[in-house]
Amino acid sequence: MKNIITFIILTLPLVTIAQKGTVFPDMEAENLVNDYVNIPEDITGKHTLIGVAFSKKSEADLKSWYNPVYDQLIKEPEDGGLFSFSYDVNVYFIPMLTGAKKAAYGKVMKKVEKDVDPKLHPHILFYKGSFKTYEEALKISDKNDPYFYLLDEEGEIIYATKGAYNRNKLQKIIDELPFE
């Protein structure tokens, strides 16, 4: 039993970074202002943080990231603040509608549009399509967790984590970003 626990503790960090060094797979998604974003094609030239959710449980945890990420990475810092840093980063939260959920695409978009602060609408994308492509390429091991990928300017994954928001996870993402 002790060996199993040790193995899990030692390999857990590998699970969340197994994708490091690979290009994020192609994806076309629509945001809440009805613009389409093609990843990684439309995001090259900037670091990009992508959060993906594949289930209701993971979507709830994905939402726990909205405000902290907005405050730290999207919102313009106040002028003259001692600790006002600005990051030139794309941010997208993506509910992935796969399988039977694809039929509810429009309905889900309307519900989220109504429930989410409009300042986040350009940053929430909806994907409708296959799960298998992303499961394999991104090494998704648990559909009940949201996954977060920080991409470099070329769309290559440089950091990955999963689960509900906590300050340490966001700080690790921030540590990977250049600031202006």
KEDOLO-824386 format. One record per residue (C-alpha): y, x, z; residue in one letter; chain; residue number from 0. Coordinates in pm, whole numbers, plus 50000, padded with zeros to 5 digits. Layout:
BEGIN
      v      u      w  res  chain    n
      Y      X      Z    a      A  NUM
...
END
This chain:
BEGIN
      v      u      w  res  chain    n
  50000  50000  50000    m      A    0
  50236  50284  50088    k      A    1
  50177  50442  49747    n      A    2
  50259  50116  49567    i      A    3
  50587  50077  49757    i      A    4
  50679  50440  49687    t      A    5
  50600  50392  49316    f      A    6
  50817  50079  49299    i      A    7
  51108  50247  49476    i      A    8
  51088  50553  49250    l      A    9
  51053  50362  48923    t      A   10
  51302  50079  48988    l      A   11
  51601  50285  48869    p      A   12
  51409  50367  48550    l      A   13
  51367  49998  48470    v      A   14
  51741  49941  48456    t      A   15
  51819  50251  48249    i      A   16
  51520  50253  48014    a      A   17
  51746  50151  47724    q      A   18
  51997  50436  47770    k      A   19
  52060  50618  47445    g      A   20
  51964  50334  47210    t      A   21
  52201  50128  46999    v      A   22
  52246  49769  47115    f      A   23
  52053  49543  46873    p      A   24
  52242  49341  46612    d      A   25
  52365  49006  46735    m      A   26
  52601  48742  46601    e      A   27
  52749  48519  46868    a      A   28
  53028  48261  46893    e      A   29
  53289  48257  47168    n      A   30
  53460  47959  47328    l      A   31
  53757  47987  47092    v      A   32
  53519  47949  46795    n      A   33
  53538  48309  46674    d      A   34
  53223  48497  46578    y      A   35
  53153  48845  46708    v      A   36
  52895  49071  46544    n      A   37
  52758  49325  46787    i      A   38
  52764  49623  46748    p      A   39
  52957  49606  46419    e      A   40
  53275  49439  46557    d      A   41
  53293  49642  46876    i      A   42
  53285  49999  46750    t      A   43
  53572  50221  46856    g      A   44
  53580  50090  47216    k      A   45
  53351  50091  47513    h      A   46
  53193  49748  47558    t      A   47
  53035  49578  47857    l      A   48
  52781  49311  47765    i      A   49
  52613  49078  48012    g      A   50
  52325  48863  47887    v      A   51
  52146  48571  48054    a      A   52
  51824  48404  47939    f      A   53
  51772  48127  48198    s      A   54
  51962  47891  48429    k      A   55
  51897  48126  48724    k      A   56
  52020  48430  48535    s      A   57
  52320  48235  48405    e      A   58
  52426  48157  48763    a      A   59
  52406  48527  48848    d      A   60
  52591  48615  48528    l      A   61
  52877  48390  48641    k      A   62
  52903  48587  48966    s      A   63
  53039  48874  48753    w      A   64
  53313  48675  48574    y      A   65
  53603  48709  48817    n      A   66
  53536  49063  48946    p      A   67
  53498  49196  48590    v      A   68
  53806  49006  48477    y      A   69
  54011  49147  48765    d      A   70
  53890  49504  48715    q      A   71
  53849  49541  48340    l      A   72
  54028  49267  48147    i      A   73
  54342  49164  48336    k      A   74
  54649  49375  48271    e      A   75
  54735  49575  48584    p      A   76
  55063  49511  48759    e      A   77
  55332  49760  48664    d      A   78
  55411  50024  48919    g      A   79
  55106  49965  49133    g      A   80
  54973  50278  49303    l      A   81
  54619  50207  49190    f      A   82
  54688  50028  48863    s      A   83
  54436  50156  48611    f      A   84
  54387  50014  48266    s      A   85
  54062  50026  48075    y      A   86
  54033  49987  47699    d      A   87
  53703  49799  47700    v      A   88
  53554  49494  47531    n      A   89
  53381  49256  47770    v      A   90
  53135  48985  47672    y      A   91
  52918  48754  47879    f      A   92
  52644  48602  47665    i      A   93
  52426  48304  47754    p      A   94
  52126  48346  47524    m      A   95
  52000  48012  47394    l      A   96
  51647  48076  47277    t      A   97
  51338  47866  47222    g      A   98
  51382  47497  47306    a      A   99
  51731  47566  47446    k      A  100
  51866  47632  47094    k      A  101
  51891  47256  47038    a      A  102
  52141  47227  47323    a      A  103
  52378  47493  47179    y      A  104
  52681  47266  47118    g      A  105
  52634  47070  47439    k      A  106
  52608  47387  47649    v      A  107
  52915  47537  47485    m      A  108
  53123  47227  47560    k      A  109
  53010  47220  47922    k      A  110
  53089  47588  47976    v      A  111
  53423  47553  47798    e      A  112
  53517  47279  48044    k      A  113
  53386  47465  48351    d      A  114
  53520  47817  48285    v      A  115
  53876  47939  48321    d      A  116
  54037  47952  47972    p      A  117
  54137  48317  48026    k      A  118
  53766  48398  47994    l      A  119
  53698  48189  47681    h      A  120
  53731  48482  47434    p      A  121
  53488  48682  47650    h      A  122
  53207  48428  47669    i      A  123
  52982  48439  47365    l      A  124
  52688  48215  47281    f      A  125
  52382  48341  47102    y      A  126
  52129  48107  46944    k      A  127
  51808  48260  46815    g      A  128
  51502  48463  46902    s      A  129
  51432  48599  47250    f      A  130
  51160  48843  47143    k      A  131
  51397  49072  46951    t      A  132
  51613  49130  47258    y      A  133
  51327  49128  47507    e      A  134
  51170  49425  47332    e      A  135
  51483  49618  47233    a      A  136
  51656  49578  47569    l      A  137
  51340  49600  47782    k      A  138
  51400  49262  47949    i      A  139
  51139  49234  48224    s      A  140
  51261  48925  48410    d      A  141
  51435  48630  48239    k      A  142
  51568  48520  48580    n      A  143
  51804  48819  48602    d      A  144
  52114  48878  48394    p      A  145
  52125  49221  48229    y      A  146
  52437  49430  48177    f      A  147
  52480  49702  47919    y      A  148
  52771  49940  47889    l      A  149
  52803  50066  47532    l      A  150
  52996  50366  47406    d      A  151
  53233  50353  47110    e      A  152
  52940  50359  46865    e      A  153
  52745  50076  47029    g      A  154
  52496  50302  47206    e      A  155
  52385  50202  47556    i      A  156
  52515  50450  47812    i      A  157
  52444  50252  48128    y      A  158
  52243  49944  48220    a      A  159
  52189  49734  48531    t      A  160
  52070  49385  48616    k      A  161
  52108  49110  48872    g      A  162
  52387  48930  49054    a      A  163
  52724  49094  49101    y      A  164
  52783  49344  49374    n      A  165
  53067  49590  49410    r      A  166
  52847  49899  49378    n      A  167
  52706  49787  49042    k      A  168
  53053  49725  48901    l      A  169
  53176  50058  49038    q      A  170
  52895  50241  48856    k      A  171
  53007  50073  48533    i      A  172
  53370  50165  48598    i      A  173
  53270  50525  48671    d      A  174
  53135  50548  48315    e      A  175
  53460  50427  48156    l      A  176
  53756  50640  48053    p      A  177
  54082  50501  48189    f      A  178
  54423  50514  48028    e      A  179
END
